[in-house]
Amino acid sequence: MMNMIDTKISRALTVAVACVFSLASAAAIADEYGKTSAAAETVAAVDPASGMPEIKYELGKQPLKEHPGGASNEATARNFPISKGMAGVSMFLKPGALRELHWHANAAEWAYVLKGHCRVTVIDPQGHHEIKDFGPGDVWYFPRGHGHSIQGLGDEECHFLLIFDSGYFSEFATFSVSDWIAQTPPSVLSKNFGMPENSFKTFPKKEVYISQGPVPPPLPQDPEPGSDNPPPLTHRFRLGSKAPVVTPGGSFNMVDQKQFPISTTMSGAILKMKPYAMRQLHWHPNADEWQYYIKGRAKMTVFGSQGRSITREFGPGDVGYVPMGCGHYLETVGDEECEVLAAFNSGTYEEISLTEWLTKTPERLLETNFGVSPKIINELQKGPPIFSYPEKSK
C-alpha cells in the first residue's frame, strides 16, 4: 500500500516539476512587468511531446523592423519564452546609417560583427569615452547603462548580433537620446544646454532609432594632444584574430573576462564543426547559452532531467537556447561545415564535459554506476575532447 502511495506521489511530483519548468518562462514575463503578455499566454512555447520548453526560434525568418538606413529583429523572452536570461537582436546598418545614442538600463550588451564594418562610440560613468572601428569577427561589450552609438562604415551593409544579459532588455529599458529630448520642454533644454529655446524647434519630435547619414571619415591615427580621455579597459576584442583550439572534429574560439576584462557579465565563443562531427555532451554550471547559427546545419538535443529531452534542427539565422545546467550536444547535418556563435550570461566561461568526468572517475565506481564490463568502461574513458571525430552517418 505504501509503495503504491509513494509511486503516485512520485508521479505527481514529476508532472509538477515538468509543468513548473515548462511554464516558468511565461510566468517570469508576467512578473517582469506586472501584466500578462501575449507570450506568457502562449502554450505553444512548450513542446507537448517532451514537456520541455521550446529551444528554437527562427529569428532569420521573422519580419524586419525597417528604419531609414537599417533594419532589425529580435528574440526576447516576449517572443521566445525560454530565453529569460538572455535576448538577442540581429541588426543591419547601411553605410553611414546610425543607431542613435542610447543606453540600456537593465542589461549589458555583447556584440559580434558578422559582415561589413561599423564605428562604435561609448561613454562610461567616469566620463571616459572610446571610439573604435569594428569588422567581421570583432566583439564589443558595453556594461549596463553605458551610453553608446553604432554607425555603418565602408561601402557595404554591416550585419551584427547584439546579445543582452537579460531576456527582457528590449524597448522597455532602452533609452534613446532623441526620445528624451523630444519629451523634454524647450525651456528645460534651454537651461540645460545654455541655448535659446528656438534652437530645439527642428529636433526630432519622437525617437529616431536608426537614421541615415554620410559615411564618417577615417579615425585619426593620433588624436590631438589633450583631446582624448580613453577608458582604462577597452570595449573591443578581436575574437576573429585569436587562435582557436583546433581538433579533428572542428575548432572552438572563446573569449571571456580573462582575455577581455571589461566583459564582466558575458562571454562568447565561435564553434566550427566539420561535417559529421559532434560537439560532445556537456553542460555549463554557471550560465545559460544563447546560440546563433551562422552557416550550415546542426541538430541540438537538450537534456532536461527526469526522462525528458528535446531535439531540434537548426540552420542559418536560427537561434537556440540552453538553460543553465542542462546537458546538451550538437551534431552537424549534411556535408557542410556548421558555424555557430554561442554567448553566455557569465563573464567566466565554465563547462563540464561528460567524457572528461568519466575519464577522471575510478573505473570500479563506473562499473557499479552502469553495471557494465570493465572493457566497456575503458572505452568510455578514451573519448576525444570538445568534438567527436568526423564520421559519416551509416
DOVEX-450403 format. One record per residue: x, y, z of N, C-alpha, C in turn. Coordinates in steps of 0.02 Angstrom, whole numbers, plus 32768, in hexadecimal, padded with zeros to 4 digits. Example, Ala and Ser with C-alpha at 12.3 -4.5 7.8 and 13.67 -1.06 7.14 Angstrom:
2
82947EE4818682677F1F818682947F5B8186/82827F90816282AC7FCB816582858002818A/
This chain:
394
802A7FC48000800080008000802B803F8000/805E803E802D808A8078803080B080817FEF/80C580497FCF80E8804E7F8F80BD806E7F5A/807C805C7F5A804E80797F2A804780C47F34/804180D87F73803A811F7F84807A81457F70/80B381267F8080F381457F6E80F9814F7F23/80E2811C7EFD80E581207EB480B981597E9A/807D815F7EB6805081947EA0806C81D87EB0/808981DE7EEB80A7821E7EFF80E1822F7ED1/810A81FC7EC1814482077E95812D821E7E51/80F881FE7E3680DF82127DF480C382587DF6/80A182697E2B808482AC7E3180BA82E17E34/80EF82D17E59812783017E5E814983097E1B/815182D27DF6817082D67DB4814983037D85/810782FA7D8480DC83247D5B80E0836D7D71/80DF83777DB380E283BC7DCD812383DF7DB9/815A83BA7DC0819B83D87DAE819D83E87D64/818383BB7D3A818383C77CF2815984057CE2/8120840B7D0280F584457CF5811684867D0B/813584847D46815784C07D5F818F84D47D31/81B784A47D1B81EF84B37CEE81D684D07CAC/819F84B37C92818584C87C518166850D7C53/8145851D7C8B8120855C7C8E814685947CB2/818185857CCC81A785B77CF181B685F47CC7/81C885E97C8781D886217C5C819C864F7C54/816186327C488126865A7C3F811586827C7E/811B86617CB8810C86837CF7813C86BD7D02/817B86B37CF081AD86E77CFB819D87257CD2/8183871A7C95817187537C6B813B877C7C8C/8109875A7CA780D2877D7CC880EB87A27D06/811687817D2D813087A17D6A815B87DD7D5A/817F87DB7D2181AE88117D11818B88547D0A/814F88547CED812E88937CE080EB889A7D05/80DA88687D2E809C886D7D54805E88627D2A/806688467CF0802D88387CC5803D87FB7C9A/800C87DD7C7D801687A17C54801F87B77C0C/805787A37BED806387B37BA78047877B7B7C/804787877B3B802F87547B0D805987157B12/809B871E7B1B80C786E47B2180B786BB7B5F/80A586DD7B95809686B97BD38058868E7BCC/802B869F7B9D7FEE867A7B947FF586437B5F/8030863F7B3F803886127B07805085CE7B1F/8022859D7B1C803385597B32806385397B00/806685527AC2809185367A8F80DB853D7AA0/80EB85637AD58131856A7AE9814B852A7B09/812084FA7B15813384BA7B33812884827B00/815A84577AF78154841F7AC9812883E97AEB/80EE83DA7ACE80C183AB7AEF80DC83647AF4/810883517AC68123830C7AC7815283007B01/817C83327B1081AF83297B44819E834D7B85/8170837D7B83816383A67BBE819A83D97BCA/81C883E17B9A8200840F7BA081EE84527B7E/820884897B9781FF84C97B75821F84C77B2F/820384EA7B01821D84ED7ABD8263850D7ABE/829484ED7A9D82D985057A9E82EE85277A5D/82C0852C7A2D82D2854879EB82A6858379DA/82C585B779BD82A085F079A382BE86047960/82948608792D82AC861778E982B1866278DF/82E4867F78FE82EC86C878FC82F486E178B5/831A86BE788B832686D5784782E986D7781B/82B386B4782F827586B37808824286E57820/8252870978568222873978718225877A7849/81ED879E784481ED87DE7820821E880F7840/824188357816826F8868782E824988A8783C/825C88CA78718242890D787F826D893E7859/8250895D78258277898877F8827B89CF7812/82B689ED780882C38A33781982EC8A5277E1/82EC8A9577DC83198AB477AC83618AA077BB/83808A7D778D83C58A6A779683D18A2677B4/839E8A0477CB83AC89C377EA836D899D77FD/83778964781C833F893978308356890A7867/832588EE788B833788C078C182FB889478D2/8309885C78F282D68834791382F688157951/82CD87FA797D82E787E579BE82C887A579D7/82ED87847A0382D487487A2782DB87587A71/82A387637A9282A387727AD9827387427AFD/826F874A7B3E8241871F7B6581F8872A7B51/81EA87617B2F81A5876E7B1A819087427ADF/81BF87337AB181AD87087A7981D186C57A79/820086BC7AA88225867D7AAF822B86707AFA/81F586587B1A81EE86587B63822586357B8B/824786037B6E827B85E27B9482B686107BA2/82BE86457B7A82FB866F7B7E82F586A57BB3/82E886917BF082E286C27C27832586E37C37/835B86BE7C2F839D86D77C4483C087017C10/83AE86FB7BD083CE87217B9B839D87307B63/83AB87657B3E838487777B0483B4878A7ACC/839C878A7A8E83C8879B7A5783A587C47A22/83CD87ED79FF83B4881679C883E2880B798C/83C48800795283E987FE791383DE884178F1/8414886778E6840E88AC78CD843788B6788F/841B88DD7860843C88EE78228440893B781D/847C8954780C8485899C780184A589A777BD/848789D4779684A589E7775684E08A167763/850C8A1E773385448A4D773C852A8A937750/85448AAE7786852F8AEF779E84F38AEE77CC/84CE8AB777CE84938AB277FA84A98AB07843/84828ACF786E84958AD678B584608AB978E3/84738A88790B84498A74794484578AA77979/84248AD0798784308B0D79AC844A8B0379F3/84608B3A7A1284788B397A5784418B1E7A85/84538AEC7AAE84228ACE7ADA84478AA77B11/84218A8E7B42843C8A627B7584078A317B8C/841E89FB7BAB83F189C77BC383F489C67C0F/83BA89CF7C2F83B889D67C7883BB89937C9C/83A9895D7C7B83A5891D7C9F83CF88E57C80/83FD88F67C54842588C17C35846688DC7C19/849A88B27C1C84D888BF7BF884CF88A57BB1/84F888BF7B8384F488AD7B3C8536888E7B25/853288527B08856B882E7AEB855B88257AA2/858988367A75857888357A2E85AE88127A06/859A87F779CC85C887D5799E85B887ED7957/85EB8804793385E2881C78EF85E887E278BE/85B487D8789685B287A2786585CC87B97821/85BB87F6780D85CB880E77CA85D1885A77CA/85FD887577A0860388BD779A862988DC77D4/8626891F77D6864B89457808861F897B7828/862F898C7866860989C0788A863789E378BB/86208A1D78D186458A447902861B8A4A7941/86398A3E797986168A4079B986318A7979E4/86058A9E7A0486188ACF7A3685F98ABB7A79/861D8AC67AAF86038AB37AF1861F8AE27B26/85F68AEF7B59860B8B177B9285F98AF37BD3/86258AF87C0586178AD67C4486088B097C7B/85F48AF27CB785E08B217CEC86188B507D04/86568B3E7CF6868E8B697D0A86A08B9C7CD5/867B8B9D7C9E86888BCC7C6986BB8BB57C36/86D58B777C3D87018B5C7C0A86D98B4C7BCC/86F88B577B9286D68B467B5487048B1F7B27/86E68AFA7AF9870D8AD27ACA86E98AD17A87/870F8AD97A5186F68AD57A0D87218AA279E8/87038A6C79D187278A3679B087028A1E7972/87278A087940870A89E97905870C899D790C/86D7897C78F586CE893478FC86C3891478B8/86DB88D678B186D088B0787486BD88687884/86B6883D785286A187F8785D86CD87D47890/86AD87B278BF86D2878E78F386E087B67932/86D187F8793086DD8822796B86A3881E799C/86B3882879DC868288267A12868588687A38/864B88827A4C864B88B97A7C862188A77AB9/862D88CB7AEF860788C27B2C85FD89067B4D/85BD89157B5D85AC89527B81858C893F7BC3/85AA89507BFB858989437C3B854589667C3D/8519894C7C6684D689687C6E84DA89B37C7C/84B289D97C5684AD8A217C6184DF8A4C7C3C/85128A2E7C1C85438A567BF785238A707BB6/85298AB17BAA850D8ACF7B6D85368ABD7B31/85148AAE7AF885398A997ABD85118AA57A7D/85348AA27A4585158AA67A03853D8A7B79D3/851E8A6A7999853D8A3F7967852F8A5C7922/85628A6378F885588A7F78B5857A8A547881/85568A49784885718A21781185AA8A4477ED/85DC8A1D77D986168A3777B6861D8A157771/864D8A2E774A865F8A0C770C86298A1376D6/862789E176A985F989E4767185C989A8766F/85C4898376A68595894B76A9856F894C76EC/8536892B76EB850D8927772785328902775F/852A8919779C854888F977D6851288D077FA/85228892780984F38866782D8515884E786D/84F5885A78A68511884478E584DA882A7913/84EF8803794484C187E7797584CE880979B8/8499881F79D8849C883C7A1B847D880A7A4B/84A287F87A80848887C97AB1848A87EA7AF5/845487E47B1B844B88077B5A844587D57B93/845E87E77BCE845C87B97C07841B87BD7C2E/83E587D07C0B83A187CD7C27837287BD7BED/8346878D7BF78316877C7BC482E187B07BBA/82DF87E27BE682AB88157BE582C6885A7BD2/8302885E7BB48321889F7BA882F388CB7B7D/82E888BA7B4082BD88D87B0E82B189227B17/8279893A7AFA826C89827AFB8256899B7B40/8244896D7B6D822D89837BAF826389A27BD9/82A289947BCB82D889B07BF2831089CA7BC6/830089DC7B88833089FC7B5B831D8A457B53/834B8A717B63833D8AB87B6483648ADB7B2C/83408AFC7AFE835E8B1E7AC683628B697AD3/83988B887ABD83A38BCF7AC8836E8BF97AA4/835D8BE77A65832A8C0E7A4082E78C0C7A64/82D58BD37A7F82968BCB7AA382958BF77AE1/82CD8BF87B0682D18C1F7B4382CB8C6A7B34/82EF8C817B0082EB8CC87AEF82A58CDA7AD7/82858CAD7AB082418CBA7A98820F8CC07AD1/821B8C9C7B0981ED8C9D7B4181FD8CD47B74/82328CFA7B6982478D2D7B9982328D737B81/82138D9C7BAB81FE8DE07B9682388E097B7D/822E8E327B4982648E5D7B2F82838E8A7B65/825A8E9F7B9582748ECA7BC982A98EA57BF3/829D8E657C0082CD8E3D7C26830C8E317BFD/83038E227BBC833D8E187B9083678E577B8C/83458E907B8A83698ED07B8883958ED97BC5/83798ECA7C0083A08ED07C3E83DA8E9E7C3F/83CC8E617C2783FE8E2C7C2B843B8E3A7BFE/842D8E517BC084638E5A7B8F847A8EA37B89/84568ED17BAA84698F187BA4845E8F337B5E/84278F1D7B3F84178F327AFA83D08F4E7AF9/83C08F787AC6837B8F917AC0834A8F587AB4/830C8F617ACC82D98F2D7AC482CC8F1C7A7B/82CD8F4E7A4F82BD8F417A0982F38F1679E6/832B8F0D7A07835F8EE379EA83488E9A79E4/83168E877A0A83018E417A0D82C28E3379E3/82AC8E6679BC826F8E5D799582768E28795F/82B28E21794382BC8DF2790C82D28DAD7923/82DA8DA3796482EC8D60797C82B38D2F7970/82C18CEE796B828C8CBC796082578CC07997/82198CB2798481E18CB479B381D28C6F79D1/81F98C3D79BD81F28BFA79D982348BD579D1/82378B9879EA82748B7179E7828A8B65799F/82CA8B6E799282E68B63794F82F88B1A7944/83188AFB7973832F8AB6797483688AAB7942/835A8AA97901838E8AA578CE83838ADD789C/83B68B04788D83B18B39785B83E78B2F7827/83DC8B4C77EC840C8B4677B584358B8677B0/84778B7E77AE84A38BB777A684DD8BA5777A/850D8BD3777185488BC4774985788B95776D/85A08B72774785D48B47776586088B747786/86168B6977C686488B9477E7868E8B8A77CC/86B98BBC77D286FE8BB477BA87258B8477E7/87608B6D77CF87888B4077F9879C8B61783A/87A68B39786D87BD8B5278AD88068B6878A8/88188B9E78CA885F8BB278CA88898B7E78EE/88C48B7178D488EF8B4078F589098B597938/89158B9B793B892E8BB9797989018BF3798D/88D88BEB79C288AD8C2379D888D78C6079EB/88B88C9979E488DA8CD779F788E98CD57A42/89228CF27A5589348CF37A9D88FC8D127AC8/88EB8CF07AFE88B88D097B2C88718CFE7B15/88678CDB7ADC88238CD37AC288048C8F7AD4/882B8C637AF088138C1F7AFC880C8C117B47/87DB8BE77B5887D38BD27B9D87BE8B887B9D/87EC8B5C7B8987DA8B167B7F87CB8AF27BC1/879F8ABF7BBF87908A997BFB87CB8A6C7C0E/87D08A587C4C88078A2B7C60880289E67C3F/87C689D17C2C87BC89917C0B8798899C7BC8/87B389807B93879589887B52875489607B4D/872689787B2186E689577B1586EA89287AD9/872489227ABA872A88F97A7D875988BD7A89/874488837A6D876F88487A6C876B88297A27/87A588197A0A87A887FE79C687A887B279C9/876D879679D48766874D79DB877C8729799B/876D87487961877F8728792287CA87217918/87F18749793C883B87467936885A87177969/883386FF7998884D86D379CD8854868C79B2/888B866B79C58896862679AF886585F879D3/883E85CF79AE880D85A279CD882E856179E5/8809853C7A0D881B84F77A1D880384CC79E3/883184A779C48820847F7989882584357998/87F2840F798587F183C7798D87DE83A87949/87E48366794187D0834879008787835578EE/875C836079208715836A7912870083B27909/872C83E2791887188428791187448456793B/872E84947941875584C57968872784EA7998/8745850379CD872085257A03874885637A16/872B859E7A0E874D85DD7A1D872486047A4F/873D860C7A8B871686277AC2873786667ADE/870D86957AF6872686D07B1986FB86DB7B57/871B86E57B9086F786F77BCC871E872E7BF0/870D873B7C2E872B87737C528776876D7C5A/879187317C5887D987287C5F87FF874B7C26/87E487467BE9880487667BB087E787AC7BA1/87AA87B97BB7878587F67BA7876A88127BE9/879488337C10878388427C578743886A7C62/873088957C3386F488BD7C3F86B488937C3C/86B788597C1C867C882F7C11866E88057C4F/865588257C83864D88057CC4861087D77CCA/85DE87E07C9E85A187BA7CA58593878B7C6B/85BD878D7C3685B087647BFB85F087497BDE/85EA87117BBC862286F37B97860486D57B57/863086C07B2A861686A57AEB8649867B7AC7/863186577A94865E86297A6F8643861F7A29/8672861179FB866185FB79B7867385B279B1/86418589799F864C85427994864885347949/86798510792F867884F978EA867E84AD78EB/8648848C78D78646844378D9864A84277892/867683F77887867D83D87846864083AC7838/8633839D77F885FB837077E88602832E780D/85CA8317782985C482D8784D85E982D6788F/85FC831178A8861A831578EA85E48328791D/85F68324795D85C68333799285E9835A79C9/85C7838E79E185DC83B17A1E85C683857A57/85F5836D7A7F85E683377AAD85B9834A7AE7/859E83177B09857083217B41859383487B78/8572837F7B8E858F83AA7BC1855883D67BDF/856A83FB7C12853B842D7C2D856384677C4A/8540849F7C54855F84DC7C70854284E97CB5/856984E27CEA854E84E87D2E853F852F7D44/855785617D1E855185A77D36852D85D57D05/851285BC7CCD84F685EA7C9C84C485C87C6E/849585EF7C54846C85DA7C1B849685E17BDC/848185C07BA784A385C57B66847285DC7B31/848386127B0E845C862E7AD7848386237A97/846486037A65848885F17A28846A861379EB/8495862479BC847F863C797A84A486127946/847E85F37919849B85C878E684AD85F278A9/84EE85F6789B850886227866850585FF7822/851D85C2781F851A859C77E08518855277EF/8502852B77BC84FB84E377C584BE84D177EF/84B8849177FD847E847978248496844B785B/8470844978918481841D78C98442840B78EF/844483D17910840F83BF793F842A83CA7986/840083E679B1841383EB79F783E083C67A21/83F983A17A5183CF837F7A8283DF839A7AC7/83AA83AE7AEC83B183C87B30839083967B5F/83B583837B92839E83537BC58381837A7C00/8342836C7C12832083927C468315836C7C86/833583327C90832F83087CCB82EB82E37CCD/82E782B37CF882AA828C7D03828C826F7CC2/82B982557C9882A282347C5B828E82637C24/829D82A37C29828782D47BF782C182EE7BCE/82B682F57B8D82E683157B6182C183307B24/82E1835E7B0182C3837C7AC582F983847A91/82EA83737A52831983797A1A82FB83A579E4/832383D379CA830D83FF7994834684067961/8335840F79228366841C78EE8369846778DF/83A6848178D883B084C878CF83D584D6788E/83C88510787183EA8527783683FB8571783B/8418858F7807842C85D5780A83F38603781F/8401862F784F83D0865F786883A7864678A3/83AE860678B4838885EB78ED83AD85FA792E/838585FF7963839F860979A7838D85CD79D1/83BF85B579F883B4857F7A2783C285977A6E/83A485757A9F83AD858A7AE583B2854D7B11/83E2854F7B3F83EC85197B7083EC85377BB6/83BB85277BE183BB85417C2583F885297C4C/840E85507C7B844885407CA5844184FA7CC3/847784D37CBC847984917CDB845C84597CB2/843A84687C7C841C84327C53845184137C26/845583D17C27848383AE7BFB846D83B57BB2/849D83B97B84848C83C17B3E84C683AC7B11/84B683A27AD184E883937A9F84CF83A97A5A/84FD83B37A2B84EC83C779E78509839579B6/84E58386798084FD835B794A84F3837F7908/8527838378DF852083A2789D84F283777871/84CF8399784484A18378781684B8838977CF/84C3835777A684D783627760852383677758/8537837B771B857E837B770885A083BE7710/857F83EE7730859C8431773885B3843C7780/85EA846177888600847477CA85CA849F77EC/85C18497782C859184BE785285B684F0787E/85A1852F787A85C0856478A3858A858278D0/8599858679118569859D7943858A85D07971/85668606797E857A863579B28555862279F2/857A861A7A29855B86097A69856E86407A9B/853C865B7ABE8547868E7AF1852E86757B34/854E868C7B6A853E86747BAD853686B07BDC/850686AC7C0A84FA86E47C37852286DD7C77/856386D37C6E859486D47CA485D686EC7C86/85FA87157CAB863B872C7C94867086F67C96/866286C07CBA869186887CBF8674864C7C9A/869886337C69868085F97C44868F85B97C6B/865B858F7C748663854F7C96863C85197C71/865984DF7C6B863484A57C52864E84667C73/862384347C77863783F27C8E862583C17C57/8657839E7C3E864E836D7C09864183287C28/860F83057C0C860082C27C25863C82947C1A/865E829B7BE1869982717BD486CF827C7C09/86DD82BC7C17871082CB7C4986FD82B17C8E/86BE82B87C9F86A782A07CE086B282557CE7/869E82307CB386A781E77CB686F081D47CB6/871A81FA7C92876181EC7C8F878281F47CD4/876882227CFC878682317D3D8763820E7D77/873781DF7D66871381B97D99873081727D9D/873B81567DD8875681127DDE872D80DF7DB8/874E80B17D97872C80807D6D86FA80557D94/870D80417DD086DF80167DF686A0803B7E0A/86A7807B7E16866B80A37E26863C80A47DEA/865880AC7DAE863080AE7D718610806A7D64/863480347D7286187FF17D6985DA7FE87D95/85DE80027DD385A47FFE7E00856C802A7DE8/857D80667DCF854A80967DB98522807B7D7D/8546805E7D4C8525804B7D0E851880007D08/85397FD77D32852E7F8F7D2F85487F707CEF/85807F8A7CD5859C7F6F7C9785E47F587CA4/86017F377C7286437F187C7B867B7F4B7C7D/86B47F387C9B86EE7F657C9D87067F797C57/86FE7F4C7C2687147F5B7BE186ED7F967BC5/86AC7F967BD086827FCE7BB78694800F7BDB/869F800B7C1C86B280467C4286F480637C28/872280377C188763804C7BFD875A80737BBC/872C805C7B918720807E7B5286FD80C27B5E/86D080C47B8F86AE81037B9F86DF813A7BB1/871681267BCF874681577BE9877B816C7BB6/8770815C7B7687A1816E7B43878681A07B10/874E81BE7B1E872F81EC7AEE875982297ADF/875482457AA1877A82817A8F875C82BF7AB0/878382F57AB6876B83327AD78740835F7AA9/871183827AC686E883B77AA786BB839C7A6F/86DA83837A3886B4836A79FF86C4832179F2/869282FB79DD86A082B679C886C282B87984/86E3828179738702827C793186CB827A78FB/86D6829D78C386A48299788D869A82517875/865C823E7870864E81F9785A860B81FB7836/860C81EA77F685CF81EE77CE859C81BC77E9/855E81D477EE852881AA7808851D816E77DB/8510813677FB850480F777D584BC80F277C1/
